[in-house]
Amino acid sequence: MTLIRSIPGAVSISGARSISGARAWVVTAGRSCAVLRLDARDRLLSAHWGRELGLEQAAALVGVSVPVTAGAAAPGFGAVGHGGAWPFEEDVEGPLELAVGAAFQFGHAQLAVRFADGTRELELEFVSALIENSDTEDTAELVLSFADRHYPLAVESRYRVRSGSPVIERRLVLRHTGSAGEEIISILRADSASWTLPPLADYRLSQVRGRWAAETRLHRSSPPFGETLLTSRRGITGHHANPWVMVDDGTAGATHGQVFGCALAWSGSWQITVERTSADRTVVAAGFGPDGAVWPLAPGEVLTTPVSAGIWTDGGFDAASQAWHAYVLDHVLPHAEELRPVVYNSWEATGFDVSLEGQLALARQAAGIGVELFVMDDGWFGSRTSDRTGLGDWWPNPDRFPDGLAPLVKGVRELGMDFGLWVEPEMVNPDSDLYREHPDWVLHQPFRQRSEHRNQLVLNLARPDVAEWVHEWLDRLVAENDIGFLKWDMNRPFTEVGWPEAGNGGGDLVWRRYVENLYALLDKLRAGHPSLRIESCSGGGGRLDAGMLARVDQVWTSDNTDALDRLAIQEGFAQVYPARVMSAWVTDSPNPHTGRRMPLEFRFHVAMSGVLGIGGDLAEWSEEELVTAREMVAAYKRIRPVVQHGVRYTHGNASGDLSGAEYVAADRSEAVVFVYRRERRFAQMERPVVLRGVDAGGRYRDVGSGIVHHGAVLLSRGLPMALGGGDPVSTMVHLVREG
Ligand code: DGJ
């Protein structure tokens, strides 16, 4: 009989220790856990992912009946058993935790390779299990190591958890263990993780879909039997899909039900494969790279995949989103504790028609309504007076800024605002000095056309000289002009993806190297300018993901600033990413994209549920509008800590007549409630909004009306609504706890 012993020290993450020799493991993350085991042929299988199990329960699950000593069920890793022959039915279509497509495995292969002699079959042998603890960061990582039985390839499947967080971070590390001179191994596919769901009565997939100016729109549907591929083949995260999915059994709602989710921290092309087997099990694999790209691994080289983070929650979609938000805020974002300032951005007001006087005039008006950060957008450099020319020539346009940027920066700072600047470092217009000098610096393939989009080509950031050049001018620009904020734009997808100078294979490698160099560039720039803050933008929300969020401070959500459209876009954004990173501007009415007219207050209330910015042409706003704007900006500054750092609860859905969001401070001392009505059709539209996050025992004063509400009443009968007439219409209620 195999005995399970509690592992002394496995009771806390910081105390976890090596359990080398064990054949099954429990990875506990918050209230969730994953149980893994090896079968007799060293295949790593998933025994459980979901609600937390103690060691004894996990042992029972993997078929071992054992006594367990005290303390074994606490959070952390623990061995659940070790044995020679496992009493499991061999199930090659079963839930593989590391799917390599070997022998009778016919499903999606998370890891696929080709050795120099053409062999593709992987035969992995288990080598060791190691737990690496970091007391300083309160994290633990389980490293399961395998080696091919014959070829020089080592594979690690890594699981990282943090104390108190329900997120499990997974990745693969591949190592060529041969010596110099041996042949390379071709990596055909290396997904970071396969996430196996337990058998559910049904499966429902939540995802976001979109396109330019219509990003992150939430969609839920039942996945078909077979494989569903969510992907970007564009070199960027993309507007059309976002690298996360959530799966439930079809019955979860905002407040109830189990939700399983996984996301990928990668900002280039990616794939998420949702495989629903004919046996009605569902596995989700997440990985980087487009289909078909083959990456060489030379002797001594290591390939580490990006993190795929997985969560399990049982409080419905809001609990899942709250868990994602906490993860991004606590473990991904730099300086998450900061409050993002109110921004003014000149793009919609001026387009390319930029001048010193025009910018200063806008800056004066922006300062007058309380803006804290003034950002000059496109059109300030080189010969950039339209989108046809100048990209790549990063010096102030001598006609528009004969004395450089200094007079503008000085003027903006004298108005009490920080200064920010738009850049698009990865791009070049063929009509530019840069391209005339370095036509080989762009992504291209020999004997093929170079397709332009918005009259521009993509610089090959995978090239070290290009990456170095970008860092050099950005570093100088930021230092010389005392720039506090960059809006880092990227306005086209990759095409003709090639890197001829890197030889055969360069065109495949570029997909990965480009992103690695982009990350290195951002990291280096930030390290050199610790107070610099960055907004990720890619023609709106085309580069939004956890990889980017580890290096930027906020994300431009969409070029579509129509507040009604934004409700849907922001609803999808908020599924995984917190308000603290969601840039949202108030722009003009009628909206330049849709021609729709909307009240100024409504536009503000929609933007105030993220990081508020103003993007309208303030020169055209009436005195009355400017007064309202000043009041709304002041109100935002009061509620901002709750919105940017609080817990978000969803009310209704964005396509419904009535929807809203409730933000509650972590200590429940304050709450902010936004309610939006698209269309009034029936009297019941005026029903109260039943809050979810306030303290039942608290008394809350409405800052606007002075009325005091009891928490218990707000949680049961709700917050009375009187939205009045006219559509669309909205309200914002700020509640402060009095007792
Ligand atoms: C696309 C961005 O999303 C816009 O906000 C603006 O910065 C333009 N690029 C400028 O070219």
Boltz pocket constraint, residues with backbone or C-beta under 6 A from the ligand:
constraints:
  - pocket:
      binder: B
      contacts: [[A, 347], [A, 377], [A, 378], [A, 422], [A, 489], [A, 491], [A, 537], [A, 538], [A, 539], [A, 540], [A, 556], [A, 558], [A, 559]]
      max_distance: 6.0
